[in-house]
Amino acid sequence: MTILWLKALHVFFMVAWMAGIFYLPRLFVYHAQTDIQAVRDQFKVMERKLWFFITPFAVLTLVFGVSLIYQYGASWFASSGWLHIKLLLVVLLYGYHFYLYHLVKVFARDENTHSSRFYRFLNEAPVLVLLIIVCLAVVKFV
């Protein structure tokens, strides 16, 4: 029963984290499109608050994910090839998360050099990674 609760909490916090991960680059798209300083300043506030709002979800996703691995045990971990690929992709998502923080800081200093098109592509990247992660976790095909 413990494992089911850990799974439920892991999935819940992952969904909340991903919602923010999908929305923050969309804010960057709009921020990059405006030349009005008052609007830029408002985006700065929104971006900073969103990043700090979703970061605890990222931490809790990690905590419950590690707890699941611990509960299943070392032999399960060693024999689950799909999990190793999933974890590699998860590390990439955490890197992406912190790259978004870097961009929040760049926008805060009014030093953005990327176009809104760049942020549109950046916005789509985690969708494919998440699809692969979900498929690996549900189908366990590796």
N, C-alpha and C positions, 0 to 999 in steps of 0.2 A: 504494500500500500504506500510506503514511503516513496518508492520510485515513481509511482503515478503522480504523487503530489509534486515531486521534484520536476518531472516532465511538464506538468501543467504550468508550474511557475516559470520554468525555463522558456516554454513557448510563449507565455503571456508577455514576459519582459522582452523577449526577442521581437515580438510583433510591435510592441510600443517603441522599442529602439528603432526598428526599421521604419516605422511611420515618420519619425523625426529625421532619419537618414535620407529618406526620400524627399522630405519637404525642405530641408535646409538648402540644398543646391538650387531648388526652385526659387527660393528667396534670392539667392545669388544671381539668378537669371534676371530677375526684375531689378535688382540693385545695379547690376552692370548696365542696364538699359536707361537708367535715369541720369539726368544732368542736374536735377534740382537738389540742392544741398539739404534742404529740410526733409525731403523724401529719403535721401541717403542716410541722414542721421536716424530717421525712424527705422530703416532697414538694419542699421547697425545694432540698435537696441533689440529688435526682433531676432536677429541672427545670434547675438550673444545669449539672450535668454533661452532660445530654443536649444542651442548647443549644451548649455548647462542643465537644461531640463531633461534632455535625453541621455546624458552621460550616466546618471545613476541607473538607468535602464540597461545600458551597456554593461555596467559593472554587475548588476544582478543577473543578467543573462549569463555572464561568465561564472559567477558564483554557483548558480544552479546547474550549469553545464558541467563544471568541475565536480560538483557534488554527485551528479549522475554517474560520471566516470568512476568516481570513488566507490559508489554503491555497487556498480556492476563488477568492479574488481579488475585487478591487473591482468589476469588471463584473458578476460573479455576484451580489454583494451588492446592487448597485444595481437589478438586474432581478428580484430575488426579493421580490415583494410579500408573500408568505406569511411570509417571514423577518422583515420589519419588524413585522408584527402579533405574531409569536411573541416577538420581542425586547421589545415593549411589555409583553406578559404576563409575561415573565421578570422585567422590572423590577418589576412588581407583586409577584411572588413574593419577590424580594429585600426589597422593602418590608415584606411580610408577615413574612419571617424576622426582620427587625429590630424589627418590632412585637412579635413573640413575645419578643424579648429584653427589651423594655420591660416586658412582662407578667411575665417572670421576676423582674425587679427589683421590681415592684409586690408580687408575692407574697412576695418575700424580706423586704420591709418590713412584711408583714402589713397591707397597705393595699388589698387587693382589694375592689372594690365591685360586681363583676359576678356574676351568678348562674351556676350550672352550665349552665343552658340557653343563656346567651350563649356559653359556651365550646364547647357542642355545635355551635352554628351556625358558630362560628369554625373548628372542626375540619373542617367539610365544605367550606368555601370553596376551599381549594387543590385539592380533587379535581376540581372543574369546570374550574378554570384549567389544571390538568395535562392533562385530557382534550382541551381545545382545543389546547394546545401540541403534544401528540402527534399529533393529527389534522393540524394544520398542517405539522408536520415530515415526516410519512409521506405524506400525500395531496397536499400542496402545492396546495391548491385555491384559493388566492387569487393 
